[in-house]
């Protein structure tokens, strides 16, 4: 018996054993999550995908780069969907596409689909995601997805070894650092020693650098600042730590077949078409010229006057109402009186400025004036519109937070402050669930109407 494992894209995989076929976190879009472009470049044959009849789909969590309604919409509605999600609403959203069987998986409870057995395992952030333990053809596979593993789960995984293959999330994406590049100069970008220790403990026969498999727009400075670990570096680290472990890079569409004693590259997925050079790698440049938000905004697809007015009205009224409802921690930077400036840039690079006075959860717009500010948020207006109406997430908004120098007292107060305490970030995203998927469903239903 053998087990065939094929990469779809990002954290997406196809597992095939005998006549059983299971998909994990399938993404059939390029770009996905609005501005994540397949790396290396590919195209999907949508007609072939529509003709697939997988025995089941397993989704590790609800984030839009793992659970996409537009990808699921391509699948036969009789396909059982299994998802780890503590929010019943996400199951209802998936069900609204017409799927007849949508299930919430339970940690450590085995699910048998034909010749394959799938066991969800607890991730460090147990309210968000899970790992998947897959058994088939006498083989033991661990799909870490993009989770972190705590000590207890690691011990459980060791007890369930040995591991024939581990799909390991190899990239430490600098999602916070790009929000304020001037404040994170010189930050350590080395391979986490914790990962090395955990991989040693698991001691897999084979390991796949997994999850991150995208870049941003071709003009984006993120492409040199977001991805500090290359495939080459990952391979070198693993070879040094575990010389006997085989590192297998699976590009989109690429397949490997495993037996209990052997492995070999096998026929690729026929519905993924490679485009250009596939032997590409990430190139991190910590020292680079970072473009202004004005420059970035001029490269983003513009929104119309109506859409701009929607954002400006939000900033004048709805944001103020929303902020007053937020819980403000007693140690928050905003417990003291602060002046916040929000700069919105249009496609011409021109700025519209909003100023607010904040203390606790009290906030009031103030007129533009020659006064010191204590917090600065800069973002393209198109991205705020997309967040409001299309469910766009923070990671693709090109937002800049406090990427400047304030007066000495403010700088002292900002030490160790969480950038995600930003008022706009909190107003847009605190307590918001499934916005991206809801926007997808709205588009799908509009097409069908």
N, C-alpha and C positions, 0 to 999 in steps of 0.2 A: 504494500500500500504506500501511497505517497500523498503529499500535501503541496498544492500549488498556491503560492502567495504572489499577488500582483499589486503593484502600486497604481492607484487612480491618480490622486493629486493631493498634496499637503498631507493630511492625516487619513486619507481615504485608501482603503485596501479591498481587494477581492480575495477571499479564501475559498479554495475548491478542493474537495476531498470526495473521491468516488463520484457520485452524481449530485452531491450537495454543493451549493454556491451561496456564500454569505457575503454581504457588503458591509464594510465598517466606515462610518462617517463619510458617505459618498458625496463628492462635490463634482458636478459635471458642468462647471461654468469656468470660463476664462475671459476676463477677470472674475474673481469671486470677491465677496465682501466689499464690493464697490471698486477698490483700487488695488487688489492683490492679484498680480499677474503671474501666471505659471512660470516657474524657473527651474529647468529650461522650458522654452516655449512649446506649446502643444495646441492642437485643436481637437474638439470632441465631435464624433459622428453621432449626432443626436438621434437620427433614425435607428441606428443600431442599438443605441441605449434604450430607446422606447420598446424595442423588441426583446429586451432581456427579460428573463423570468427568474430572478433570484429567489432563493428559498426564504430569505429573511434579510432585514437590514438592522444593524446595531449602531446606535448613536451614543457617543460617550457623554455628551452634554449639549446644552442648548445654544452655545455661542454660534454666531452666524457663519463662521468658517468651518463648522462641523455639522450644523443642522440648518440646511437651506431648503426652503419651500420650493424654490424654482428648480432645484435638483431633484427633490423627491417627486415633484410634479411630473417628471418624465417616466416614473416607474408604474408598473401595473398595480392597480388599487387592491388586488388580492394579496399583495406582498405584506407579510407581517412586519411591523415596525416595532423595535425594542429600543427604548431610550432611558438613560439614567437622568432623571430630572425630578426634583422634589416639588416642582410646580405643576399641578394638575392641568393648568391652563395650556401648557405646551402640548400635552397629549391631545387636548381638545382642538388646538390649532392644526396639528397634523391630521387629526381625524376629519377636520373640515375640508381637507383636500379630497376626501372620499375614501380614504383607507379604511378597510373594514376591521382591521385588527391592530390596535396600537397599545403597547404595553409598557408599563414602567418596570424596569429591572430592579431587582433587590440585591444588595451586596451579598456576595458569597453564596448565592442561590444559583445552582447550575441550570442552564437551559440547553436542551438537546435539540438540535436541528439536523436531522438526518445523520450523517457520519461525523458531524462536528458538535463539540460541546463548548459552550461559552459560559464563563463564570465572571461576573463583575467583581472587581476588587476595589477596596476603599482607597481613594486618593487623599492627599494632604488636605485639600480644600473639599471636604466631603459634602458640602452643600451645593457644590457646582458640578464636579465631574467625577469620573471613575476610570479605572484601568480595566482592560479586558484580558482574561486568561483564556486562551483557546487551546483545546485538545482535539487532535485528529490524526489518524494514521499512526498512532503510538507516539506522537510528537507533542511537545509542550511549548507553546508560544505565548509570550507576554507582550501585549500591546499597551505601552505606557501612555499612549496618545500624547497629550502635552501636559501631563500631570507631574506633580512632585510627590515623592514617596516618603512617608514618615517611618520611624523605627519599627512600630508594631506591624505595619503592612510589609515592610522589608523582611521581617522575621517570618511572617506567614508565607511570603513568596519563596523564601529559602526552603521552608518546609515542603513546599509543593514542587520543588525542582527535582532533577536538574532541568535546565532550560536549553532547548534546542535553538531558539531564536528569541531575541528581544528587539522590539521596535522602540527605539529610544529617542525622545525629543532632544535633538542635539543642539538647537540654537537658543542662545540666551538673548532674546530680542530686547532691545533697549527702548521699550515703549515709554518709560518715564523720562529717560535721559533726553530724548529728542524734544520733549516739551520745553526744556530750558537748557540748551546745549552749553551756554556760557557757565552754568552752575555745576556742570558735571564733567568739566575738563579733567583729564587724568584719572578717571574712574577705572578701576580694575576690570579688564575685559577677558580675563583668563578663563579657561575651562573650569567650572566649579569643582573643587576637590571633593565635595560631598557626592557629586555624580560619580567620580572615579571610584570612590569607596563603595558606593552602592552597586555599580556595575561589577566590581571585583567580587562582591558578595554573591551576586547572581551568577557570575561565571558562565555566561552563555556560550554555546558552541558557535553561534553566529549573532551578529548585531547589525541592525539597520539604522543609520542616521535618519530619523523620522520627523514627522510633523511639519516643520517649516519648509515650504517648497514654493516660495514666491518672492517676488520683488515688487516695488511700487512703480509708478509711472517712469518712463525712460528719463525724464528730466529731473526726477526727484532726488534731492540730496540725501533722503533716507536710505537710498540703496548703498551708500558707503558708510552710513552712521548707525544703521538699525541692526545689522547682522554681524556680530563680532567673531563668530566661529565659522570657519570654512570646512568643507568636506575633507580637505587635505589635513587640516589641523585635527579634526575629529579622529581620522584614521591614525594619525601619528600618536595621539594620546592613548587610544585603545591599544595599539600595537605595543606601546611602552608598558602599559599597565597589565595587559593580558595578551601576551605574545601568541597564545594558542587560539584566541578568538578571531574568527574571520569577519572582517567588516565588509558588508555588502551594500553598495549604493544602489537603491532602486529609484530610477527616474520614473516619471509618469509613463504608465503603460508597460514597464519592464516587469518581468516575472521570474521567479525562482521556484524550482521544484525540489522538495526535500523528502528524503527517506530517513530512517533511523540511523543510517551509516553514511549517507552521501547527500550531495546537493549539486544542482546544475542549473544554469540559466535556461529558460524554456520560452515557448512562443509568447510574444507580447499580446496585450489586449488589443483586439482588432479595431475597437471603437475609439482608440486614442491615436492620433496622427502626430508624429513628431515634426517640429518645424525648426530647421536650422541646426546649429551646433548644440548637441546635448551634453557635451563634456564641459559644462560651465561651473564656476565656483564663486562663492561670495568673496568680496574684497573689501575689507574694513579699513576705513581711513579715519582715525580719530581726529587728526588735524586736517581740517578742510575749511574752506570758506563757506559759511552758512548763509544762504540767501535770506533776505528780509521777508517778512510775511507779505508785504506789498508785492514783492517779486513773485512769490509763490502764488498769490491770489490771481495774478495776471496770467498764469499758466493753466488755471483750473477752468473747466467749462463754465461759462457764465450762466447766471439765472436772470430772469427778466425783472422788470420794474415791479410787477405784482409780487413776485417772490421776495424781492428785497424789502418791500413794504411790510410783508408778513413778518420778516425777521425784525425790522425796526420797531414794529408795534409790539412784538414779543418782548423786546428789550426795554421798552418804555413802560409796559403794564404787566404782562403775564409773568415775566421774570421776577418783578418786585413782589407780586402776590405769591409766587411759588417759593421764593426765598424765605418769606416770613413763616412758611409752614415747616421749614427744615429744622431738624435737631442740630444745635450747635454745641459741641463738646465744651466743657468748662475750661479745657486747656487750649481751645482753638485760638489761632492768631486773631480771629475776628471778634473775640470777646471784648477787646479794647476798641475804641473808635478808630476806624480805618477809612481811607479814601481809596476806592477801587475805580480803575479806568478800564473800560472795555473798548477796544478798537476793532472795528469791522472793516475789512478791505474788499472792494469790489474788483471786477475783472480788469479794470483800468489801473488798479493799484492805488486807488484813492480811498481815503479813510473817512469813516463816520465814527465819531467819538461819543461814547456814553460815560458819564461819571456818576458815581454813587457814594453815599456815605453809609457805612455799615457799622453796627455795634450789636453783637449777639445775633439774633435773627430779625433785628430791625434794620430796614434798608430804605433809603430814599434817594431818588435821582437828584442831582445837583447840577447847577449851571457850570459850564466850562469856565475855568479860572486859573490864575497863576498861583496854584497851591501845590505843595508836595503830595505825591501819591504814594501809597503803601503797597499796592498790588496792581499788577498790569497783566491783562489778558488780551492777546492779539489772535485774530482768526479770520479767514476768508468768509465773507457773508454767505457765499454759496454753500459752504460746509455747515454753517449753522442752520440754513434752510433744510439741507439734507438730513441733519440730525432731527429736526422738528417733524419733517414730513415723510422721510424715507427710511428712518431708523438707522442712519449712519452712526457708526461707533466712534469713540474718541480717537482710536488708533489711526484713523485715516483722515482726520480733520485738519491736520497741519496747524494745530493750535500751538501757540507759544505762551508760556506762563512765566512771568517774572524774569524774562530773559534780558535783564537790564540791571543797572546798579541804582539802588535807592540811597537815601540818607543813612548815616551810620546807625542811628537808633533802629530804623526799620530793618536794616541788614542784620543787626543783632537779634531782633525779634524773629527774623525769618529762619534762623539756624534750626535745623532739624524739622522744619515745617513740611508737611505733606502737600505736594503740589496739587493733589486731587481734592484738596480742600477748596479749590478754586470755585468761586460762586457760580460761574457759568456752567462748569462741569457738573456741579451738584444739582443745579436747577434742571439741566438737560437729562441727567442720568440717574440720580438717586431714586431708588424705588421703582424705576422703569423696567419692565420685563417684556421681552419678546417684541420690541418695537420694530426690529428689522424684519422678522418673520411676518408680522402683521402687515407691514408695508408690502412685502412680497405677495401675500395673499390678496391684498387689494388690487395689485397690478394683474395678478392671474385672473381674478374674477372680472376685472374690466375688459380683459382680452376675450373672455368667454361671453361677455354680455352682448 
